Amino acid sequence: MSSNGDSRWDLSVDDRNGQRMLVVEVKTKRNASPEWAARFRYNILAHGTFPQAPYFLMVFPDRFYLWTDANDQLEQEPDYIIDPRPILQPYFEQAGVSDKQISGQSLELIVASWLGKIIHASQPFEDTDISQQWLMESGLYDAITGGKFEDTAAA
């Protein structure tokens, strides 16, 4: 149980069996270095107030950082550094915003839409362009396909 809702990830995804697989933290900061992201992640996880998961994705408008086996080492740099522009650009265009003017809430909704497509994918991601190859390599795609968002809406 979280105390008054402050110990929540922006998004989290459970696998088909209801096990938490992915936690996502969304920030509008730009040009965040891998070191900055690693420190930020460390500060969150070191306090132990957030539920953990094997995959930890930190989302910025201009960069994604993914940790795999995220529970093992608090102080490690990200396993994957991803250019999210090919992934996010269609959503930005649809929303009529640029990555430079996106609000945190809008970015969170866009990331939720993108993850939703993966969760509900009916066939393997064979048509995946190279920009999302890391999803397959990291095992994240298999971990969350067929799963569901953890319900974090406040009652």
VOSEKOL-217247 format. One record per atom (N, C-alpha, C): residue in three letters; x, y, z. Coordinates in pm, whole numbers, padded with zeros to 5 digits, always signed. Example, Ala and Ser with C-alpha at 12.3 -4.5 7.8 and 13.67 -1.06 7.14 Angstrom:
ALA+01319-00569+00780ALA+01230-00450+00780ALA+01320-00330+00780SER+01285-00225+00708SER+01367-00106+00714SER+01290+00003+00787
***
This chain:
MET+00085-00120+00000MET+00000+00000+00000MET+00088+00124+00000SER+00054+00217-00082SER+00131+00340-00083SER+00062+00442+00007SER+00143+00524+00069SER+00085+00626+00154SER+00047+00744+00068ASN-00076+00785+00075ASN-00139+00893-00001ASN-00091+00905-00147GLY-00066+00789-00210GLY-00045+00786-00353GLY+00085+00844-00405ASP+00180+00879-00318ASP+00300+00940-00371ASP+00405+00839-00413SER+00391+00713-00376SER+00489+00611-00413SER+00439+00531-00531ARG+00422+00597-00641ARG+00369+00533-00761ARG+00459+00562-00878TRP+00472+00461-00964TRP+00540+00484-01091TRP+00444+00557-01182ASP+00496+00624-01281ASP+00409+00689-01379ASP+00328+00583-01453LEU+00394+00473-01492LEU+00326+00362-01558LEU+00390+00233-01509SER+00311+00127-01502SER+00371-00003-01478SER+00288-00109-01548VAL+00357-00213-01596VAL+00294-00315-01677VAL+00317-00451-01612ASP+00210-00528-01602ASP+00216-00665-01551ASP+00216-00760-01669ASP+00276-00877-01651ASP+00275-00977-01757ASP+00142-01053-01756ARG+00131-01154-01841ARG+00007-01233-01853ARG-00035-01295-01719ASN+00062-01319-01632ASN+00033-01385-01504ASN+00015-01287-01388GLY+00011-01159-01420GLY-00011-01059-01316GLY+00114-01019-01240GLN+00231-01062-01288GLN+00357-01022-01224GLN+00403-00890-01283ARG+00446-00798-01198ARG+00493-00669-01250ARG+00623-00693-01326MET+00626-00649-01451MET+00742-00669-01538MET+00817-00541-01568LEU+00740-00431-01581LEU+00800-00306-01627LEU+00747-00191-01543VAL+00838-00106-01499VAL+00797+00021-01438VAL+00858+00132-01523VAL+00781+00240-01537VAL+00820+00349-01626VAL+00812+00481-01550GLU+00917+00557-01562GLU+00920+00692-01506GLU+00932+00787-01624VAL+00840+00884-01634VAL+00834+00976-01747VAL+00875+01116-01700LYS+00970+01176-01771LYS+01019+01310-01737LYS+01025+01394-01864THR+01000+01522-01853THR+01009+01609-01971THR+01147+01674-01985LYS+01237+01644-01893LYS+01374+01696-01901LYS+01436+01654-02035ARG+01516+01742-02092ARG+01584+01710-02218ARG+01734+01698-02193ASN+01801+01625-02280ASN+01946+01608-02272ASN+01992+01548-02140ALA+01912+01458-02085ALA+01951+01391-01961ALA+02057+01286-01995SER+02171+01296-01931SER+02280+01202-01959SER+02249+01066-01895PRO+02314+00961-01943PRO+02297+00829-01879PRO+02334+00834-01731GLU+02436+00914-01697GLU+02478+00925-01557GLU+02369+00992-01473TRP+02309+01097-01529TRP+02201+01166-01458TRP+02084+01070-01436ALA+02047+00997-01542ALA+01936+00902-01532ALA+01966+00794-01430ALA+02089+00744-01430ALA+02128+00639-01335ALA+02120+00691-01191ARG+02165+00814-01169ARG+02157+00874-01034ARG+02011+00892-00991PHE+01930+00941-01084PHE+01788+00962-01054PHE+01723+00830-01016ARG+01749+00725-01097ARG+01695+00592-01071ARG+01743+00541-00934TYR+01872+00560-00908TYR+01927+00517-00780TYR+01853+00584-00664ASN+01832+00714-00676ASN+01765+00789-00568ASN+01623+00738-00544ILE+01554+00701-00650ILE+01418+00646-00635ILE+01424+00509-00567LEU+01507+00420-00622LEU+01508+00282-00575LEU+01573+00266-00438ALA+01668+00352-00405ALA+01738+00340-00277ALA+01643+00364-00160HIS+01538+00441-00183HIS+01443+00469-00075HIS+01347+00353-00053GLY+01338+00263-00151GLY+01259+00142-00134GLY+01109+00165-00122THR+01060+00282-00157THR+00917+00307-00142THR+00839+00272-00267PHE+00909+00251-00379PHE+00842+00217-00504PHE+00851+00066-00526PRO+00743+00004-00574PRO+00751-00136-00610PRO+00847-00153-00729GLN+00923-00262-00729GLN+01022-00282-00833GLN+00977-00384-00935ALA+01052-00393-01044ALA+01020-00484-01153ALA+01150-00517-01227PRO+01151-00626-01305PRO+01273-00663-01378PRO+01316-00558-01481TYR+01221-00485-01537TYR+01254-00383-01637TYR+01218-00246-01585PHE+01309-00152-01604PHE+01289-00014-01561PHE+01317+00074-01682LEU+01216+00150-01725LEU+01230+00238-01841LEU+01215+00382-01795MET+01316+00462-01822MET+01308+00605-01794MET+01290+00676-01927VAL+01182+00751-01938VAL+01142+00814-02063VAL+01165+00965-02055PHE+01235+01014-02154PHE+01250+01157-02176PHE+01207+01181-02321PRO+01167+01303-02358PRO+01124+01327-02496PRO+01231+01292-02600ASP+01357+01304-02562ASP+01465+01283-02658ASP+01550+01159-02631ARG+01515+01080-02531ARG+01595+00963-02499ARG+01516+00869-02409PHE+01530+00739-02435PHE+01479+00636-02343PHE+01600+00566-02283TYR+01592+00534-02155TYR+01694+00453-02089TYR+01624+00330-02032LEU+01676+00213-02065LEU+01617+00089-02018LEU+01718+00010-01938TRP+01676-00033-01819TRP+01754-00125-01739TRP+01683-00260-01741THR+01760-00367-01760THR+01705-00502-01753THR+01759-00563-01623ASP+01688-00660-01570ASP+01724-00713-01437ASP+01743-00595-01343ALA+01646-00506-01345ALA+01659-00376-01279ALA+01673-00386-01128ASN+01635-00499-01069ASN+01643-00510-00924ASN+01784-00542-00875ASP+01868-00588-00966ASP+01998-00640-00923ASP+02093-00532-00873GLN+02115-00433-00954GLN+02217-00334-00920GLN+02159-00194-00926LEU+02159-00129-00812LEU+02103+00006-00808LEU+02188+00107-00881GLU+02319+00088-00879GLU+02407+00194-00928GLU+02454+00175-01071GLN+02392+00087-01145GLN+02440+00063-01281GLN+02383+00162-01380GLU+02460+00182-01488GLU+02414+00264-01600GLU+02311+00183-01678PRO+02230+00250-01761PRO+02127+00177-01836PRO+02187+00072-01930ASP+02112-00036-01949ASP+02153-00142-02042ASP+02130-00098-02188TYR+02028-00017-02208TYR+01994+00031-02343TYR+01973+00181-02339ILE+02029+00248-02438ILE+02005+00391-02458ILE+01940+00402-02595ILE+01817+00452-02597ILE+01734+00446-02716ILE+01699+00585-02764ASP+01708+00607-02894ASP+01658+00730-02955ASP+01508+00707-02978PRO+01421+00775-02904PRO+01278+00747-02914PRO+01207+00824-03025ARG+01279+00909-03096ARG+01210+00994-03194ARG+01132+00915-03299PRO+01189+00806-03357PRO+01109+00732-03455PRO+00984+00669-03393ILE+00990+00637-03264ILE+00877+00577-03193ILE+00771+00683-03161LEU+00818+00796-03107LEU+00726+00898-03055LEU+00675+00995-03160GLN+00752+01017-03268GLN+00717+01120-03365GLN+00574+01107-03420PRO+00530+00986-03458PRO+00391+00976-03508PRO+00288+01020-03404TYR+00316+00992-03277TYR+00224+01033-03171TYR+00226+01184-03152PHE+00346+01244-03158PHE+00357+01389-03147PHE+00278+01455-03260GLU+00295+01402-03382GLU+00225+01460-03497GLU+00074+01448-03481GLN+00031+01331-03435GLN-00113+01309-03414GLN-00168+01406-03310ALA-00089+01432-03207ALA-00133+01521-03099ALA-00112+01668-03135GLY-00039+01693-03243GLY-00016+01831-03284GLY+00080+01906-03193VAL+00176+01833-03133VAL+00276+01896-03047VAL+00415+01853-03092SER+00515+01925-03047SER+00652+01884-03076SER+00711+01826-02949ASP+00821+01755-02964ASP+00885+01697-02846ASP+00940+01805-02753LYS+00953+01926-02805LYS+01007+02035-02722LYS+00900+02103-02638GLN+00773+02084-02674GLN+00666+02154-02600GLN+00572+02058-02529ILE+00608+01930-02525ILE+00520+01830-02466ILE+00515+01844-02313SER+00397+01828-02257SER+00384+01830-02111SER+00409+01690-02058GLY+00436+01680-01930GLY+00461+01550-01869GLY+00342+01457-01882GLN+00223+01511-01861GLN+00102+01429-01870GLN+00079+01380-02012SER+00101+01467-02110SER+00085+01427-02250SER+00188+01322-02290LEU+00312+01341-02246LEU+00416+01243-02277LEU+00381+01108-02215GLU+00329+01110-02095GLU+00289+00986-02028GLU+00178+00915-02108LEU+00081+00991-02156LEU-00028+00933-02237LEU+00026+00873-02367ILE+00120+00942-02430ILE+00180+00892-02554ILE+00255+00762-02527VAL+00334+00758-02420VAL+00408+00637-02387VAL+00311+00523-02354ALA+00202+00554-02285ALA+00101+00453-02255ALA+00039+00398-02383SER+00015+00485-02481SER-00041+00440-02610SER+00056+00347-02681TRP+00182+00386-02683TRP+00285+00304-02749TRP+00298+00169-02679LEU+00305+00169-02546LEU+00314+00042-02472LEU+00189-00042-02492GLY+00074+00025-02500GLY-00051-00047-02523GLY-00050-00125-02653LYS+00012-00067-02756LYS+00024-00138-02884LYS+00107-00265-02868ILE+00211-00259-02786ILE+00295-00377-02764ILE+00219-00480-02682ILE+00156-00436-02574ILE+00081-00526-02486ILE-00024-00602-02565HIS-00094-00533-02654HIS-00207-00593-02727HIS-00169-00645-02865ALA-00038-00654-02893ALA+00004-00703-03024ALA-00044-00846-03044SER-00101-00872-03160SER-00155-01006-03185SER-00054-01096-03255GLN+00045-01037-03318GLN+00147-01121-03381GLN+00285-01067-03343PRO+00387-01150-03359PRO+00522-01104-03326PRO+00557-00976-03399PHE+00647-00905-03342PHE+00687-00773-03391PHE+00780-00784-03510GLU+00747-00869-03608GLU+00839-00892-03719GLU+00857-00769-03806ASP+00754-00688-03814ASP+00763-00569-03899ASP+00830-00452-03827THR+00886-00481-03712THR+00947-00376-03633THR+01064-00313-03706ASP+01063-00184-03711ASP+01178-00119-03771ASP+01293-00121-03672ILE+01409-00087-03719ILE+01531-00098-03639ILE+01522-00015-03512SER+01440+00090-03511SER+01431+00178-03394SER+01373+00106-03272GLN+01305-00007-03294GLN+01248-00078-03180GLN+01308-00218-03162GLN+01421-00243-03227GLN+01488-00372-03215GLN+01524-00405-03070TRP+01556-00302-02993TRP+01592-00320-02852TRP+01481-00386-02771LEU+01356-00368-02813LEU+01244-00434-02743LEU+01259-00585-02747MET+01300-00637-02862MET+01318-00781-02879MET+01445-00827-02807GLU+01554-00756-02833GLU+01683-00795-02776GLU+01680-00800-02624SER+01614-00705-02563SER+01612-00696-02417SER+01519-00798-02353GLY+01426-00855-02433GLY+01326-00945-02377GLY+01201-00873-02328LEU+01202-00741-02334LEU+01089-00663-02283LEU+00962-00692-02363TYR+00975-00704-02494TYR+00857-00730-02577TYR+00786-00857-02530ASP+00863-00966-02516ASP+00803-01093-02472ASP+00749-01083-02330ALA+00814-01003-02247ALA+00773-00993-02106ALA+00638-00925-02089ILE+00604-00830-02178ILE+00480-00754-02156ILE+00369-00783-02255THR+00400-00850-02369THR+00294-00881-02465THR+00190-00970-02398GLY+00065-00933-02413GLY-00043-01010-02351GLY-00069-00972-02207GLY+00010-00880-02156GLY-00008-00836-02018GLY-00108-00722-02009LYS-00096-00643-01903LYS-00186-00529-01889LYS-00120-00424-01801PHE-00170-00303-01817PHE-00122-00196-01729PHE-00170-00225-01589GLU-00082-00202-01493GLU-00126-00210-01355GLU-00219-00093-01333ASP-00329-00119-01268ASP-00427-00011-01247ASP-00376+00081-01136THR-00326+00198-01175THR-00274+00290-01075THR-00365+00412-01059ALA-00481+00404-01120ALA-00573+00519-01107ALA-00621+00531-00962ALA-00619+00652-00914ALA-00666+00675-00776ALA-00818+00655-00770ALA-00859+00585-00670ALA-01003+00556-00658ALA-01077+00678-00605
***
